[in-house]
Amino acid sequence: MALQSKMTVYAAIGGVFALMAGIVFFTSDNVDLEQVKIELTNVELREINLENNQAKLDVTFLIKNPSDTTLAVSTIDYQLYGNGVSLGSGLYSTADIAMPGRAAIYSGAEVPLKNMFILSKSDVNSEIYEDIINDKITSFTAEGIIITQTSWSESEKEFKTGY
């Protein structure tokens, strides 16, 4: 009877390892997550704070999901440029929100995600700051990393986009 009990325990442990290997195998394929496309669609002046010499910009990214998998965007870490001049870095993050609370991006969907970018006059030269607040910037570009997730896996993808 003792031998049969040991065999049952060994079989259970082997089954757990097989289950774990199966989970790792099926969740390590991030091809669907890497298909995500990101476009910078709009940068708009929202507010000017003359006391602090700051301008708040609304930065809008359009996220496209051509894959068959529903995903969510955890983080967009980006560097923003106006007329080729660096304006600084920005971060869109929903990492502190549970997956069910994030915007689901279904197969074939296009979802705009907005982020507030704060530009301080002390961070850039005064000419580019004046061009921003006077709406004289003709082109914006963003480059960085987008992190997409499903309930089982996560993928990072570098991007560069502009208009």
C-alpha positions as CSV (number, residue, x, y, z in Angstrom):
1,M,0.0,0.0,0.0
2,A,2.9,2.4,0.7
3,L,4.3,2.0,-2.8
4,Q,0.9,2.9,-4.3
5,S,0.7,6.0,-2.2
6,K,4.2,7.1,-3.3
7,M,3.3,6.6,-6.9
8,T,0.2,8.7,-6.5
9,V,2.2,11.5,-5.0
10,Y,4.9,11.3,-7.8
11,A,2.2,11.3,-10.4
12,A,0.5,14.4,-8.9
13,I,3.8,16.2,-8.7
14,G,4.6,15.3,-12.3
15,G,1.1,16.4,-13.4
16,V,1.7,19.8,-11.7
17,F,5.0,20.3,-13.6
18,A,3.3,19.3,-16.8
19,L,0.5,21.8,-16.2
20,M,3.1,24.6,-15.5
21,A,5.0,23.7,-18.6
22,G,1.8,23.9,-20.6
23,I,1.0,27.3,-19.2
24,V,4.4,28.7,-20.0
25,F,4.3,27.2,-23.5
26,F,0.9,28.7,-24.4
27,T,1.5,32.1,-22.9
28,S,5.0,32.7,-24.2
29,D,3.8,33.3,-27.7
30,N,3.5,37.1,-27.9
31,V,3.1,37.3,-31.7
32,D,-0.4,38.7,-31.4
33,L,0.7,41.3,-28.9
34,E,3.5,42.5,-31.1
35,Q,1.1,43.2,-34.0
36,V,-0.3,46.3,-32.2
37,K,0.1,49.5,-34.1
38,I,0.4,53.0,-32.5
39,E,0.0,56.4,-34.2
40,L,0.4,59.9,-32.8
41,T,-2.8,61.5,-34.1
42,N,-3.0,64.8,-32.2
43,V,-1.1,67.2,-29.9
44,E,-3.3,70.0,-28.7
45,L,-2.7,73.0,-26.4
46,R,-5.0,72.6,-23.4
47,E,-4.0,75.2,-20.9
48,I,-1.3,77.8,-20.3
49,N,-0.2,78.6,-16.7
50,L,1.6,81.9,-16.8
51,E,2.5,81.8,-13.1
52,N,4.5,78.6,-13.5
53,N,5.5,79.1,-17.1
54,Q,3.9,75.7,-18.0
55,A,1.8,74.6,-21.0
56,K,-0.4,71.5,-20.7
57,L,-0.8,69.6,-24.0
58,D,-3.2,66.8,-24.8
59,V,-1.3,64.0,-26.6
60,T,-3.5,61.5,-28.4
61,F,-2.3,58.1,-29.6
62,L,-4.4,55.8,-31.8
63,I,-3.9,52.2,-30.9
64,K,-4.8,49.6,-33.6
65,N,-5.2,45.9,-32.9
66,P,-5.0,43.8,-36.1
67,S,-4.6,40.5,-34.2
68,D,-7.2,38.1,-33.1
69,T,-6.4,38.6,-29.4
70,T,-8.1,41.2,-27.1
71,L,-5.4,43.2,-25.4
72,A,-4.9,46.2,-23.1
73,V,-2.3,48.9,-23.0
74,S,-0.3,49.0,-19.8
75,T,2.2,51.7,-20.5
76,I,3.2,54.1,-23.3
77,D,6.6,55.7,-22.4
78,Y,7.5,58.3,-25.0
79,Q,9.7,61.2,-26.0
80,L,7.8,64.0,-27.7
81,Y,9.3,66.2,-30.4
82,G,8.0,69.4,-31.9
83,N,9.5,70.5,-35.3
84,G,12.3,68.1,-34.5
85,V,13.2,69.6,-31.1
86,S,12.8,67.5,-28.0
87,L,10.0,68.7,-25.7
88,G,10.6,66.1,-23.0
89,S,9.3,62.7,-22.0
90,G,5.8,61.6,-21.2
91,L,4.1,58.6,-19.7
92,Y,0.7,57.1,-20.2
93,S,0.2,54.4,-17.6
94,T,-2.6,52.2,-16.4
95,A,-0.3,49.7,-14.7
96,D,-1.9,50.5,-11.3
97,I,-5.4,49.6,-12.7
98,A,-6.5,46.0,-12.7
99,M,-7.0,44.4,-16.1
100,P,-10.8,44.5,-16.1
101,G,-10.7,48.3,-15.5
102,R,-8.5,49.1,-18.5
103,A,-9.7,49.9,-22.0
104,A,-10.1,46.6,-23.8
105,I,-8.8,46.8,-27.4
106,Y,-10.7,44.1,-29.3
107,S,-9.6,42.4,-32.5
108,G,-9.8,44.9,-35.4
109,A,-10.5,47.9,-33.0
110,E,-8.9,51.3,-33.1
111,V,-8.9,53.1,-29.7
112,P,-7.7,56.7,-29.0
113,L,-5.7,57.1,-25.8
114,K,-5.1,60.6,-24.4
115,N,-2.4,61.7,-22.1
116,M,-1.6,65.1,-20.6
117,F,1.9,66.3,-21.3
118,I,3.3,69.2,-19.2
119,L,5.9,71.4,-20.9
120,S,7.8,73.7,-18.6
121,K,9.5,76.8,-20.1
122,S,12.6,76.0,-18.1
123,D,12.9,72.5,-19.8
124,V,13.1,73.8,-23.4
125,N,14.5,76.9,-25.1
126,S,12.2,79.9,-25.0
127,E,11.7,80.0,-28.8
128,I,10.2,76.5,-28.9
129,Y,8.1,77.3,-25.8
130,E,6.7,80.4,-27.5
131,D,6.0,78.4,-30.7
132,I,4.0,75.9,-28.6
133,I,1.8,78.4,-26.9
134,N,1.3,80.4,-30.1
135,D,0.4,77.2,-32.1
136,K,3.3,77.6,-34.5
137,I,4.5,74.0,-34.4
138,T,3.9,72.3,-37.7
139,S,4.9,68.7,-36.9
140,F,5.0,66.5,-33.9
141,T,6.7,63.1,-33.5
142,A,6.9,60.6,-30.6
143,E,9.1,57.7,-30.1
144,G,9.3,55.2,-27.2
145,I,8.0,51.9,-25.9
146,I,4.4,50.6,-25.7
147,I,3.6,47.7,-23.3
148,T,0.6,45.6,-24.2
149,Q,-0.9,42.8,-22.1
150,T,-3.4,40.0,-22.1
151,S,-4.4,38.3,-18.9
152,W,-1.6,35.8,-19.4
153,S,1.2,37.6,-21.2
154,E,2.9,40.9,-21.8
155,S,4.9,42.4,-24.7
156,E,7.1,45.5,-25.2
157,K,7.3,47.1,-28.6
158,E,9.4,50.1,-29.7
159,F,7.7,52.8,-31.9
160,K,8.3,56.0,-33.7
161,T,5.3,57.9,-35.1
162,G,4.4,61.5,-36.1
163,Y,2.2,63.8,-38.1
